[in-house]
Amino acid sequence: MRDIFRLLRLVKPLWKRILAGIVVLIIVDWIQIIIPRILKAAVDSLASGVFTKSLIYYAGLILFLAVIIAFFRFWWRFFVIGASRIVERNLREDFYRHLIEMDPPFFMKRKIGDLMAHATNDIDAIRMALGIGMIASVDAVFLSIASLTMMVKIRWQLTLYALIPTPPLTFITYYLGKKVHHHFEKQQEGFSLLTEKVREFITGIRIIKGYNQEKGAVNSFQKTNIEYYSRVIKLMKFMSLFDPSLWLFASMSMGMVLWFGSYDAIAGRITLGDFVAFFNYLDLMIWPMIAFGWVVNIFQRGSASFKRVERIMKEKPVIPKEGRKGGLKGNIVLKNLTFSYNGSPALKDINMEFLQGRQTAIVGLTGSGKSTLVNLILRFYPSKGIYIDGIPLEEIHPDAVRNLIGIVPQETFLFSETIRENIGFGIEEPDMEKIEWAARMAKIHDEIMELPDGYDTLLGEKGVNLSGGQRQRIAIARAILKNPPVLILDDALSSVDSHTEKAILENLKDYFRERNTIIISHRISAIKESDWIYVMDNGKIVEQGKHEDLLRKEGLYYLLYQRQKLEEALGGE
């Protein structure tokens, strides 16, 4: 019950709208209570043969009230169901905003399919509870009290017979409600797994087809789908018991009223009109009995979903949104930096300098810690030992750090928007002339102009309709256009050929001199012109210096250089 009250707090800002809807709903219910009295008068007139008013009058009055009910029903739906849709919209926005605020560690422990299930099914269940669930609960309470009052006024003894099935009905509803809550949570967890499985297969479709594993993928999905199906069936078993149980006890009430009410009518204790009206009131009260179980069902599902969404919303970013916000030039110094993921050291005692007007390079084998350095500089993970302009990184607001830096990540990501929007992503209202300038600098302009719609060409998911090299160059243009004091190229030229790589680096030579440029690459050709080079291996700096000096040492850098020369020679044959 406490969870349901916490759920209802979501509509507090819309209380005036909800109140208006409830008032209109009560008007509708009150009119429904009047109709059986009109039927009583009409039937009593027929039974006695004395007509104070014509049957056309009674029929016209009922028809008029039906029109009034229809009119007001629109408005309670408008107010209450509309309010639930507003809550749904706001909750989705808040959920999305919360996800955007979270740090990479959060997404490392959460599956995308799980988050998608929260944003769709769970929020939809919350909307149902706050919309039709609230309406049905108010409707059930008012109609049951009003109908019961009118039944007691007609004959209280007959009302007691009608209420005999109520105690066992209450117990069954309570028991089934708890079961529905538990199994709905299990179903939503299963839906999360199913969504993640679909997302994973769609994302990895090329690998699946490349390894001819379509059958294995279908079998794997089938297992997850069957597991989800079994969870749904368990939930459905308990949900399906609600209606039959409710109708059983409702039918028992009707049977008792028919039996004992007939005797009362024959004995003259009630009129025939009273008997008909009593049956109509009982019919009105049966809906609250059924609605009560339905409402419990909806609210149990809504509260279970609310708990799932709330667990996500209560999680806080690892990096607090606080600290210095401006006045930074972009000189970065790392002093005795050590970092680990879950206790496994990724960086050990790192000392580096990245200064304005200098091009600094980091090279090393795969897994040596190069990209981890970038993540720490961008303040994606908490760390100690990084300074910007002499200020500890942890004392600078994360937004200020990221505004200072333009990055082309190792894994290029493009949005399903136009090329123009992708290049201009980092700034507000980008000028088309500047977008074209950035594209020319990245040596991608001519290829863009060959596309059917040029810069207005709409890209597929992750830029699937472009080659790897084209995606990288668009990402480079995006970073250049931002014009940041610090530019990081994390293996940003790995998918372009050596000729294009050379042309891009030549284009950007003057651009690099005006800022603090950090180039991370496994290609020696991309970094040999750098002012200073750090060589990393197994999370440590093993060598540093200029290109020629490092070659003379004949260490790891020299081995990498010789290996690449051999690969180029073999590739040219």
C-alpha positions as CSV (number, residue, x, y, z in Angstrom):
1,M,0.0,0.0,0.0
2,R,2.9,2.3,0.8
3,D,4.2,1.8,-2.8
4,I,0.8,2.8,-4.2
5,F,0.7,6.0,-2.2
6,R,4.3,6.8,-3.4
7,L,3.0,6.1,-7.0
8,L,0.1,8.5,-6.5
9,R,2.5,11.4,-5.6
10,L,3.4,11.6,-9.3
11,V,0.0,13.3,-10.0
12,K,0.4,15.8,-7.2
13,P,1.4,18.7,-9.5
14,L,-1.8,18.0,-11.5
15,W,-4.2,17.8,-8.5
16,K,-6.6,20.5,-9.9
17,R,-7.0,18.6,-13.1
18,I,-7.5,15.3,-11.3
19,L,-10.0,16.9,-8.9
20,A,-12.0,18.3,-11.8
21,G,-12.1,14.8,-13.4
22,I,-13.2,13.2,-10.1
23,V,-16.0,15.8,-9.7
24,V,-17.2,15.1,-13.2
25,L,-17.0,11.4,-12.6
26,I,-19.1,11.7,-9.5
27,I,-21.7,13.7,-11.4
28,V,-21.9,10.8,-14.0
29,D,-22.2,8.2,-11.2
30,W,-24.9,10.2,-9.4
31,I,-26.9,10.4,-12.6
32,Q,-26.5,6.6,-13.0
33,I,-28.0,6.2,-9.4
34,I,-31.1,8.2,-10.5
35,I,-31.9,6.0,-13.5
36,P,-33.1,3.0,-11.4
37,R,-35.5,5.3,-9.5
38,I,-37.0,6.3,-12.8
39,L,-37.4,2.6,-13.8
40,K,-39.0,2.0,-10.4
41,A,-41.6,4.7,-11.0
42,A,-42.3,3.4,-14.5
43,V,-42.6,-0.3,-13.4
44,D,-44.9,0.6,-10.5
45,S,-47.1,2.6,-12.8
46,L,-47.3,-0.4,-15.1
47,A,-48.0,-2.8,-12.3
48,S,-50.8,-0.6,-10.7
49,G,-52.2,0.6,-14.0
50,V,-52.2,4.2,-12.7
51,F,-50.1,6.5,-14.8
52,T,-49.3,9.9,-13.3
53,K,-46.8,10.4,-16.1
54,S,-46.6,8.7,-19.5
55,L,-44.1,6.0,-20.4
56,I,-42.8,8.3,-23.1
57,Y,-41.9,10.7,-20.4
58,Y,-39.9,8.1,-18.5
59,A,-38.2,6.9,-21.7
60,G,-37.4,10.4,-22.8
61,L,-36.0,11.2,-19.3
62,I,-33.7,8.2,-19.4
63,L,-32.5,9.1,-22.9
64,F,-31.8,12.6,-21.8
65,L,-29.8,11.4,-18.8
66,A,-27.8,9.0,-21.1
67,V,-26.8,12.0,-23.3
68,I,-25.7,13.9,-20.2
69,I,-23.7,10.9,-19.0
70,A,-22.0,10.6,-22.4
71,F,-21.1,14.3,-22.3
72,F,-19.6,14.2,-18.9
73,R,-17.8,10.9,-19.5
74,F,-15.8,12.7,-22.2
75,W,-14.7,15.3,-19.7
76,W,-13.6,12.9,-16.9
77,R,-11.5,11.1,-19.5
78,F,-10.1,14.4,-20.8
79,F,-9.1,15.5,-17.3
80,V,-7.9,12.3,-15.6
81,I,-6.6,10.2,-18.6
82,G,-5.1,13.4,-20.0
83,A,-3.3,13.9,-16.6
84,S,-1.9,10.4,-16.7
85,R,-0.6,11.0,-20.2
86,I,1.1,14.2,-19.0
87,V,2.7,12.2,-16.1
88,E,3.8,9.6,-18.6
89,R,5.4,12.2,-20.8
90,N,7.2,14.0,-17.9
91,L,8.4,10.7,-16.4
92,R,9.9,9.6,-19.7
93,E,11.6,12.9,-20.1
94,D,12.9,12.7,-16.5
95,F,14.1,9.1,-17.0
96,Y,15.9,10.1,-20.3
97,R,17.4,13.1,-18.6
98,H,18.6,11.0,-15.7
99,L,20.2,8.5,-18.1
100,I,22.0,11.3,-19.9
101,E,23.4,12.6,-16.5
102,M,24.8,9.2,-15.6
103,D,28.5,8.2,-16.0
104,P,29.9,5.3,-18.0
105,P,30.3,3.1,-14.9
106,F,26.5,3.1,-14.7
107,F,26.1,1.8,-18.2
108,M,28.7,-0.8,-17.7
109,K,26.5,-2.6,-15.1
110,R,23.2,-2.0,-16.9
111,K,22.1,-3.6,-20.1
112,I,20.6,-1.5,-22.8
113,G,17.6,-3.8,-23.2
114,D,16.8,-3.5,-19.5
115,L,16.8,0.3,-19.7
116,M,14.6,0.2,-22.8
117,A,12.1,-1.9,-20.9
118,H,12.0,0.6,-18.1
119,A,11.4,3.4,-20.6
120,T,8.6,1.6,-22.4
121,N,6.7,-1.1,-20.6
122,D,7.3,0.1,-17.0
123,I,6.3,3.7,-17.6
124,D,3.3,2.5,-19.6
125,A,2.2,0.4,-16.6
126,I,2.6,3.5,-14.3
127,R,0.4,5.5,-16.7
128,M,-2.3,2.9,-16.6
129,A,-2.4,2.9,-12.8
130,L,-2.6,6.7,-12.6
131,G,-5.2,7.0,-15.4
132,I,-7.8,4.3,-15.7
133,G,-6.7,2.7,-12.4
134,M,-7.5,5.9,-10.5
135,I,-10.8,6.5,-12.3
136,A,-11.9,2.9,-11.7
137,S,-11.0,3.1,-8.0
138,V,-13.0,6.3,-7.4
139,D,-15.8,5.0,-9.6
140,A,-15.9,1.7,-7.6
141,V,-15.9,3.4,-4.2
142,F,-18.6,6.0,-5.0
143,L,-20.9,3.6,-7.0
144,S,-20.7,0.9,-4.4
145,I,-21.5,3.3,-1.5
146,A,-24.3,5.0,-3.4
147,S,-25.8,1.8,-4.7
148,L,-25.5,0.2,-1.3
149,T,-27.3,3.2,0.3
150,M,-30.2,3.0,-2.2
151,M,-30.4,-0.8,-1.7
152,V,-30.7,-0.4,2.1
153,K,-33.4,2.2,1.6
154,I,-35.4,-0.3,-0.4
155,R,-34.9,-3.2,2.0
156,W,-32.0,-3.7,4.3
157,Q,-32.6,-7.4,4.8
158,L,-32.3,-8.1,1.1
159,T,-29.1,-6.1,1.0
160,L,-27.6,-8.4,3.7
161,Y,-28.2,-11.4,1.4
162,A,-26.6,-9.6,-1.5
163,L,-23.4,-8.9,0.6
164,I,-22.9,-12.5,1.8
165,P,-20.2,-13.2,-0.8
166,T,-18.2,-10.1,0.0
167,P,-15.8,-11.5,2.8
168,P,-14.4,-14.4,0.7
169,L,-14.1,-12.0,-2.3
170,T,-12.0,-9.6,-0.3
171,F,-9.6,-12.4,0.8
172,I,-9.2,-13.7,-2.7
173,T,-8.6,-10.2,-4.1
174,Y,-5.9,-9.6,-1.5
175,Y,-4.2,-12.9,-2.2
176,L,-4.3,-12.6,-6.0
177,G,-3.1,-9.0,-5.8
178,K,0.1,-10.0,-4.0
179,K,0.8,-12.8,-6.5
180,V,0.2,-10.4,-9.5
181,H,2.6,-7.9,-8.0
182,H,5.4,-10.5,-7.6
183,H,4.9,-12.1,-11.0
184,F,4.6,-8.8,-12.8
185,E,8.0,-7.8,-11.6
186,K,9.4,-11.2,-12.9
187,Q,7.6,-10.6,-16.2
188,Q,9.2,-7.2,-16.6
189,E,12.6,-8.6,-15.8
190,G,12.0,-11.2,-18.5
191,F,11.0,-8.5,-21.0
192,S,14.2,-6.6,-20.2
193,L,16.2,-9.8,-21.1
194,L,14.2,-10.3,-24.3
195,T,14.7,-6.7,-25.4
196,E,18.4,-6.9,-24.7
197,K,18.7,-10.1,-26.7
198,V,17.0,-8.5,-29.7
199,R,19.2,-5.4,-29.5
200,E,22.3,-7.5,-29.3
201,F,21.4,-9.7,-32.3
202,I,20.4,-6.7,-34.4
203,T,23.7,-4.9,-33.5
204,G,25.8,-7.9,-34.2
205,I,24.0,-9.1,-37.3
206,R,27.1,-8.9,-39.5
207,I,29.1,-11.1,-37.1
208,I,26.2,-13.6,-36.9
209,K,26.0,-13.8,-40.7
210,G,29.8,-13.7,-41.1
211,Y,30.1,-16.8,-38.9
212,N,27.0,-18.4,-40.4
213,Q,25.4,-18.6,-37.0
214,E,21.8,-17.6,-37.9
215,K,20.5,-20.9,-36.6
216,G,22.4,-20.6,-33.3
217,A,21.1,-17.0,-32.9
218,V,17.5,-18.2,-33.4
219,N,18.0,-21.0,-30.9
220,S,19.5,-18.6,-28.4
221,F,16.6,-16.1,-28.9
222,Q,14.1,-19.0,-28.6
223,K,15.4,-19.9,-25.2
224,T,15.1,-16.3,-23.9
225,N,11.6,-16.0,-25.5
226,I,10.4,-19.3,-23.9
227,E,11.7,-18.1,-20.5
228,Y,9.8,-14.8,-21.0
229,Y,6.7,-16.7,-22.1
230,S,6.8,-18.9,-19.0
231,R,7.0,-15.8,-16.8
232,V,4.0,-14.2,-18.7
233,I,2.0,-17.4,-18.3
234,K,2.6,-17.5,-14.5
235,L,1.4,-13.9,-14.3
236,M,-1.6,-14.7,-16.5
237,K,-2.7,-17.6,-14.4
238,F,-3.2,-15.3,-11.4
239,M,-4.6,-12.4,-13.4
240,S,-7.1,-14.8,-15.1
241,L,-8.4,-15.9,-11.8
242,F,-9.6,-12.4,-11.0
243,D,-12.6,-12.1,-13.4
244,P,-14.0,-15.6,-12.9
245,S,-13.8,-15.3,-9.1
246,L,-15.5,-11.9,-9.2
247,W,-18.2,-13.0,-11.5
248,L,-18.8,-16.1,-9.5
249,F,-19.5,-14.1,-6.3
250,A,-21.4,-11.5,-8.3
251,S,-23.6,-14.2,-9.7
252,M,-24.1,-15.6,-6.2
253,S,-25.4,-12.2,-5.1
254,M,-27.8,-11.9,-8.0
255,G,-29.1,-15.4,-7.3
256,M,-29.8,-14.6,-3.7
257,V,-31.5,-11.3,-4.5
258,L,-33.6,-13.1,-7.2
259,W,-34.6,-15.8,-4.7
260,F,-35.3,-13.8,-1.6
261,G,-36.4,-10.6,-3.5
262,S,-39.1,-12.6,-5.3
263,Y,-40.6,-13.7,-2.0
264,D,-40.5,-10.1,-0.7
265,A,-42.3,-8.8,-3.8
266,I,-44.9,-11.6,-3.7
267,A,-45.4,-10.9,0.0
268,G,-45.9,-7.2,-0.7
269,R,-42.9,-6.2,1.4
270,I,-41.5,-4.4,-1.6
271,T,-43.2,-3.3,-4.8
272,L,-42.4,-4.7,-8.3
273,G,-40.7,-1.4,-9.1
274,D,-38.6,-1.7,-5.9
275,F,-37.5,-5.2,-7.0
276,V,-36.5,-3.9,-10.5
277,A,-34.7,-0.9,-9.0
278,F,-32.9,-3.2,-6.4
279,F,-31.7,-5.4,-9.2
280,N,-30.4,-2.4,-11.1
281,Y,-28.6,-1.1,-8.1
282,L,-27.1,-4.5,-7.5
283,D,-26.0,-4.5,-11.2
284,L,-24.3,-1.1,-10.6
285,M,-22.6,-2.5,-7.4
286,I,-21.4,-5.6,-9.3
287,W,-19.2,-3.3,-11.5
288,P,-17.4,-1.9,-8.4
289,M,-16.9,-5.5,-7.2
290,I,-15.3,-6.4,-10.6
291,A,-13.5,-3.0,-10.8
292,F,-12.0,-3.5,-7.4
293,G,-10.2,-6.6,-8.5
294,W,-9.2,-5.0,-11.8
295,V,-8.0,-1.9,-9.9
296,V,-5.9,-4.0,-7.6
297,N,-4.4,-5.7,-10.6
298,I,-3.6,-2.4,-12.4
299,F,-2.2,-0.8,-9.2
300,Q,-0.1,-3.8,-8.3
301,R,1.5,-3.7,-11.8
302,G,1.9,0.0,-11.7
303,S,3.6,-0.1,-8.2
304,A,5.9,-2.9,-9.3
305,S,6.9,-0.9,-12.4
306,F,7.3,2.3,-10.3
307,K,9.7,0.5,-8.0
308,R,11.8,-0.7,-11.0
309,V,11.9,2.9,-12.4
310,E,12.6,4.4,-9.0
311,R,15.6,2.2,-8.5
312,I,17.2,3.6,-11.6
313,M,16.2,7.2,-10.8
314,K,17.7,6.9,-7.3
315,E,21.2,6.1,-8.7
316,K,23.6,9.0,-8.6
317,P,26.5,9.8,-11.0
318,V,29.9,8.7,-9.7
319,I,31.2,12.2,-10.8
320,P,29.4,15.0,-8.9
321,K,28.2,17.9,-11.0
322,E,30.2,20.5,-9.0
323,G,33.4,22.4,-9.2
324,R,35.1,25.2,-11.1
325,K,33.3,26.1,-14.4
326,G,35.5,28.4,-16.4
327,G,38.8,30.2,-16.9
328,L,40.7,27.2,-18.2
329,K,43.3,27.3,-20.9
330,G,43.8,23.5,-21.3
331,N,47.3,22.6,-20.1
332,I,47.0,19.0,-18.8
333,V,49.5,17.4,-16.4
334,L,49.3,13.8,-15.0
335,K,51.3,13.2,-11.8
336,N,51.7,9.7,-10.4
337,L,48.4,8.6,-11.9
338,T,47.3,5.1,-10.9
339,F,43.9,3.7,-11.9
340,S,42.1,0.3,-11.8
341,Y,38.8,-1.2,-13.0
342,N,37.3,-3.3,-10.2
343,G,40.7,-3.8,-8.6
344,S,42.6,-4.7,-11.8
345,P,45.3,-2.1,-12.4
346,A,44.9,-0.4,-15.8
347,L,47.4,2.5,-15.3
348,K,50.4,2.5,-13.0
349,D,52.3,5.6,-11.9
350,I,51.7,7.7,-15.0
351,N,53.5,11.0,-15.4
352,M,52.7,13.0,-18.6
353,E,52.4,16.6,-19.9
354,F,50.0,17.8,-22.6
355,L,50.5,21.5,-23.2
356,Q,49.0,24.2,-25.4
357,G,50.7,24.6,-28.8
358,R,52.1,21.1,-28.6
359,Q,51.2,17.9,-30.4
360,T,51.7,15.0,-28.0
361,A,51.3,11.4,-29.0
362,I,50.6,8.2,-27.1
363,V,51.4,4.9,-28.8
364,G,51.4,1.3,-27.5
365,L,50.1,-2.2,-28.0
366,T,46.4,-3.0,-27.6
367,G,45.3,-3.0,-24.0
368,S,48.2,-0.8,-22.9
369,G,45.9,1.8,-21.3
370,K,45.8,4.5,-23.9
371,S,42.0,4.9,-24.1
372,T,41.7,4.6,-20.3
373,L,43.8,7.8,-20.1
374,V,41.3,9.6,-22.4
375,N,38.4,8.4,-20.3
376,L,40.1,9.7,-17.1
377,I,41.0,13.1,-18.7
378,L,37.3,13.5,-19.8
379,R,36.3,12.7,-16.1
380,F,34.2,9.7,-17.0
381,Y,35.7,7.9,-14.0
382,P,36.9,9.3,-10.6
383,S,40.7,9.6,-10.3
384,K,43.5,11.4,-8.5
385,G,46.6,12.8,-10.2
386,I,45.2,14.8,-13.2
387,Y,45.6,18.6,-13.2
388,I,44.3,21.2,-15.7
389,D,46.2,24.5,-15.5
390,G,47.4,23.3,-12.1
391,I,43.9,22.7,-10.7
392,P,43.1,19.1,-9.6
393,L,40.6,17.6,-12.1
394,E,38.3,16.6,-9.2
395,E,37.8,20.3,-8.4
396,I,36.6,21.2,-11.9
397,H,33.0,20.8,-13.0
398,P,32.7,17.9,-15.5
399,D,30.9,20.1,-18.0
400,A,33.8,22.6,-17.9
401,V,36.2,19.7,-18.6
402,R,34.2,18.4,-21.6
403,N,33.6,21.9,-23.0
404,L,37.3,22.3,-23.0
405,I,38.0,19.1,-25.0
406,G,37.0,18.0,-28.5
407,I,37.4,14.2,-29.0
408,V,37.3,11.7,-31.9
409,P,36.8,8.4,-30.0
410,Q,38.2,5.1,-31.0
411,E,34.7,3.8,-31.7
412,T,33.2,6.3,-34.1
413,F,29.5,7.0,-33.4
414,L,27.2,8.8,-35.8
415,F,23.6,9.6,-35.2
416,S,20.7,8.7,-37.5
417,E,20.5,12.3,-38.7
418,T,21.9,14.1,-41.7
419,I,25.6,14.5,-42.3
420,R,25.2,18.2,-41.7
421,E,23.6,17.6,-38.3
422,N,26.3,15.1,-37.3
423,I,29.2,17.4,-38.1
424,G,27.5,20.3,-36.3
425,F,26.5,18.2,-33.3
426,G,29.0,19.8,-30.9
427,I,27.8,23.5,-31.3
428,E,24.5,25.3,-31.4
429,E,23.2,26.6,-34.8
430,P,26.3,25.8,-36.8
431,D,27.0,27.8,-39.9
432,M,27.0,25.8,-43.1
433,E,30.1,27.5,-44.3
434,K,32.0,26.4,-41.2
435,I,30.6,22.9,-41.6
436,E,32.0,22.7,-45.1
437,W,35.4,24.1,-43.9
438,A,35.6,21.4,-41.2
439,A,34.7,18.7,-43.8
440,R,37.4,19.9,-46.1
441,M,40.0,19.9,-43.3
442,A,39.0,16.3,-42.6
443,K,39.2,15.4,-46.4
444,I,35.6,14.3,-46.6
445,H,33.9,17.2,-48.4
446,D,34.2,15.8,-51.9
447,E,32.8,12.4,-50.9
448,I,29.9,14.1,-49.2
449,M,29.1,16.1,-52.3
450,E,29.0,12.9,-54.3
451,L,26.1,11.6,-52.2
452,P,22.5,12.0,-53.5
453,D,21.6,14.8,-51.0
454,G,25.1,16.0,-50.1
455,Y,25.2,17.3,-46.6
456,D,21.5,16.6,-46.1
457,T,22.0,12.9,-46.7
458,L,20.3,11.0,-43.9
459,L,22.5,8.4,-42.3
460,G,21.4,5.0,-41.1
461,E,21.9,3.7,-37.6
462,K,25.5,4.5,-36.5
463,G,26.2,5.7,-40.1
464,V,25.8,2.2,-41.5
465,N,25.5,3.6,-45.1
466,L,29.1,5.0,-44.9
467,S,32.5,3.3,-44.9
468,G,34.6,3.1,-41.7
469,G,37.0,5.7,-43.1
470,Q,34.1,8.1,-44.0
471,R,32.6,7.8,-40.5
472,Q,36.0,8.6,-38.9
473,R,36.5,11.6,-41.1
474,I,33.0,13.0,-40.3
475,A,33.8,12.5,-36.6
476,I,37.1,14.4,-37.1
477,A,35.2,17.2,-38.8
478,R,32.7,17.3,-35.9
479,A,35.6,17.7,-33.4
480,I,37.4,20.3,-35.5
481,L,34.2,22.4,-35.9
482,K,33.9,22.6,-32.1
483,N,37.2,24.5,-32.1
484,P,38.3,23.2,-28.6
485,P,41.4,24.3,-26.7
486,V,42.2,20.6,-26.3
487,L,41.8,18.1,-29.2
488,I,42.1,14.4,-28.6
489,L,42.3,12.0,-31.6
490,D,41.9,8.4,-30.2
491,D,43.0,6.2,-33.0
492,A,40.9,8.4,-35.2
493,L,42.7,7.5,-38.5
494,S,42.7,3.7,-38.1
495,S,40.2,3.2,-40.9
496,V,41.7,5.5,-43.5
497,D,44.4,4.6,-46.0
498,S,48.0,5.9,-45.5
499,H,47.6,8.4,-48.3
500,T,44.4,10.0,-46.9
501,E,45.9,9.9,-43.4
502,K,48.9,11.9,-44.6
503,A,46.7,14.4,-46.4
504,I,44.5,14.9,-43.3
505,L,47.5,15.4,-41.0
506,E,49.0,17.9,-43.5
507,N,45.7,19.8,-43.6
508,L,45.5,20.0,-39.8
509,K,49.2,20.9,-39.1
510,D,48.5,24.6,-38.5
511,Y,45.2,23.8,-36.6
512,F,47.2,21.6,-34.2
513,R,49.7,24.4,-33.5
514,E,47.0,26.6,-32.0
515,R,45.8,24.1,-29.4
516,N,46.8,21.3,-27.1
517,T,46.6,18.2,-29.4
518,I,46.8,14.6,-28.1
519,I,47.0,11.9,-30.7
520,I,46.6,8.3,-29.7
521,S,47.4,5.8,-32.4
522,H,48.9,2.4,-33.2
523,R,50.3,3.8,-36.5
524,I,53.7,5.3,-36.2
525,S,53.1,7.3,-39.4
526,A,50.3,9.2,-37.6
527,I,52.5,10.4,-34.7
528,K,56.1,10.6,-35.9
529,E,55.8,14.4,-36.4
530,S,54.6,14.9,-32.8
531,D,56.6,17.2,-30.4
532,W,56.7,14.4,-27.8
533,I,55.8,10.8,-27.8
534,Y,54.9,8.5,-24.9
535,V,55.2,4.7,-25.4
536,M,52.9,2.6,-23.2
537,D,52.9,-1.1,-22.4
538,N,50.8,-2.9,-19.8
539,G,49.5,0.3,-18.2
540,K,53.0,1.9,-17.8
541,I,55.1,4.4,-19.7
542,V,58.1,2.4,-21.0
543,E,59.6,5.1,-23.3
544,Q,59.2,8.7,-24.2
545,G,60.9,11.2,-26.4
546,K,60.9,12.4,-30.1
547,H,60.6,10.0,-33.0
548,E,64.3,9.9,-34.0
549,D,65.4,9.5,-30.3
550,L,63.0,6.6,-29.7
551,L,64.2,4.8,-32.8
552,R,67.8,5.1,-31.7
553,K,66.9,3.4,-28.3
554,E,65.7,0.3,-30.3
555,G,63.1,-0.5,-27.7
556,L,59.3,-1.1,-28.0
557,Y,58.8,1.9,-30.3
558,Y,61.5,0.7,-32.6
559,L,59.9,-2.8,-32.8
560,L,56.5,-1.3,-33.6
561,Y,58.0,0.9,-36.3
562,Q,59.9,-2.0,-37.9
563,R,56.8,-4.2,-37.8
564,Q,54.7,-1.5,-39.5
565,K,57.4,-1.0,-42.1
566,L,57.3,-4.7,-42.8
567,E,53.5,-4.8,-43.0
568,E,53.5,-1.8,-45.5
569,A,56.2,-3.6,-47.6
570,L,54.2,-6.8,-47.7
571,G,51.0,-4.9,-48.4
572,G,52.6,-3.1,-51.4
573,E,53.7,-6.4,-53.1
